[in-house]
Amino acid sequence: MEASAAARGTGIAKRSPDYIEQKIDEGKAVIAITDHNEWVGFCYIETWSNGEYVANSGLIVAPAFRKSGVAKGIKKRVFELSRETFPNAKIFGLTTGLAVMKINSDLGYEPVTYSELTQDEAFWAGCKSCVNYEILMGKDRKNCMCTAMLYDPKDHYEPEETKEFFKENAKGFERLLRFKQWKLLKPFLRKDKSDTNGNGSKPKSLFHYFFHL
């Protein structure tokens, strides 16, 4: 999982083999395999804030099976498992990828601000292994390269609505991701250049995100 995240230029909360094994033993994981028992993909469930929030973490697909719809299938099954196991929990995720945003939208997730996510310190500590952690903390955990998405079982749109919302605004989301990269990375790019020179509740509108970076 760590190597996959590194290849994407992002980060992932590091977990020990024992931790992953525990999730599997507890029935809080989805493992995809072929008919010949060849490993295809994996994802697991984590709970935060005393079970008020659930995150589907560690999604990974074997290189040979990427871009084949496997990720979407795993995300769908782990989402269903989360709803079955923790029916009252809010399910959330953070992603830098437009493809994952689309998958989440198909499931009923909505884009939200970071303030609507769990404030459990243990969750945010997991971001320390991400290459963008300095940006996150520089923004007081109010924003980062990732887009926050949430499914609230008590207050949510239907998947057909969130799917259509994403479809209508896909180009806007793509521009938003690029804008965030430019906006949030710019101070660090300037710093690198200076060092080189020896100088020491419902889906928000796109405008909401532009003005809250």
N, C-alpha and C positions, 0 to 999 in steps of 0.2 A: 504494500500500500504506500509506504514511504517513497519507494522508487518511482511509482506511478505519479505521485504528487510532484516529485522533483522534475519529472519529465514534462509536466504541465506548467512548471514554473510557479506552483503554488505551494501550499503546505497541508499537512494533515496531522491531527493529534496522534502522537505516537502511543501505541498500546503494546503491551508485552504479549508474547504467545499465550501465557497463562490467562491473561485477561480475555483474549479472543476465545480461548477454549471454554472459559466460564460462560461467555455469552451463548456459545453453541449449546452447552450443557443445559442452560436455563431456557432454551427454546426461543432466544431473542436474536436469532440470526437467520439469514436466508443464504443458502449455498446453492449455486447453479452448477449442474454437471451434465455431461452428455450421456447417451445411452451406454457408452463404454466407460463410464465413471471418470471421464476426463474433466478436470476442473475448469469451469467457465467463468464464474464470478461469485461475488460475495458482498454482503452488507449486514450490518447489525444495528440493534436498537440500544439507545442509551436514554436514561431518564434523568431529569434535572428538577431542581426546586421541589423536592419531595413528591415527585411524580406529576407535578402540574404541567411539565413540558416533556416532550419526547423528541429526540433527534434520530434520524436514520443516518448512521455514520459509516465511514470506511468503505464506501462503494468503490468497487474495483472490478474490472473485467479483463480477462486474459487477452493479451495483444491479438491473438489469432481470431478472437470473437468480437472485437470492437467494431462499431458501426454496422452492427447486424440486428439491432433492436434488443440485445440482451440487457443492456443497462436499463432500458425502459421497463422490461419485464421484471427485473429484480426490484426496481424502485416501486413498481406497482404492488408486488407481493409483500415487500417489507412495510409498505404503507398500510396494506390490508392487515398485516400481522400486528402492527402498532395499534390500529383501531380496534382489533379484536382483544388485544391484551390490555390496552390502556384506553378504554372508550371515551373517557372524559378529558384526556390530556390534549394539550395543544401540540401539534406536530410542526416542527420548524426545521429550516435548513439554511445554510449559507453557501453561495456558489458564485464563482466568477465566470461560469460558462453559460452561454445562451442556450445550448442544447439541454442542459439540466434544468434551466428555467422553464423551457417548454414542457419537459416531462412533468415537472412539479405543477405547472399550470393545468395540464391535462388531468391531474389528480385532484385539483381543487385548491391548491395553494394560492395565496395572494401575496404580492409584494408588500412589505411593511418596513417600518423604520426599525432600527436596532433597539429602540426603547421598548418595543413590543415583544422582544425575545426574553428568554430567561436571563436573570441577573445573577445566577448561580456562579460564584467565583471559580468553582471547579471547572465549569464549562469553558470560561474564557481563558483559564490557565492553559487549556489544550491548544489555544492559538499561538502559544509561545514558539512552537515548532514551525510556524508558517513564516515564509519569507517576508510577508507583509505585516508582521506583528508590530513593528515600529510605527507604521502608518496607523494601525488600529489604536494604539495607545496615544499617539500624537493627536488623535481625534477624540480622545476621552471615551473610546468605545462607542461612539455615536455613529461612526461610519468607517468604511474601509473599502478595499477593492471588491469584496463580495457583496452580492445583493441578498438581502434577507427576505425569506419567504415563509409564510405561516398558514397552517390550516387549523382553524378554531372550530371544534365540533359544535359549539354552542352559538356561533355567529359566523356563518360562512355563506359564500355563494355556491351554486351548484357547479360541478366540474365543467359542464357545457358552457357556463358563463365565463369562468376563468380561462378556459381554453380559447374562447372567442376573444376575450379581452387581450390575451397574449398575441393572438393572431393579428388583431387589428393594430397592435402597438409594437410588433416585433422589431420593425426598423428603428423605432424610437428607443427601445431597450438596447439595441445594438449600439446606437449612438451614445446612449447613456453610459454603457460599459467603457466605450472608448474615451468618453469625456472624463469619467472617473479615473481612468488610467493617466490621462494627461493632468488632471487637476490634483490628484493625490500624489503622483510620482514626481511632479515638477520640483517641489522643494528638495527632494532627495537627489534628483538629477543635478540640480544646482550645487548641492553640497558636494557631490562626487566631483563635479567639474572644478569646484573651489579647491578641493583636496589635491586634485591633479596639478593645479597651478601653484600649489603651495601657499594658498591664502587662508590658510587656516579654516383605523379599524376596518375600512373597505379598501379595495385597491386605490392607491393614491394616484393622482395625475402625474404625468412625467414632469411637469413643472415643479411639483412638490420635491422631487428628488434633486432636480437641478439647483433649487434654492436651499437645500439642506445638506449640501456636501461640506 
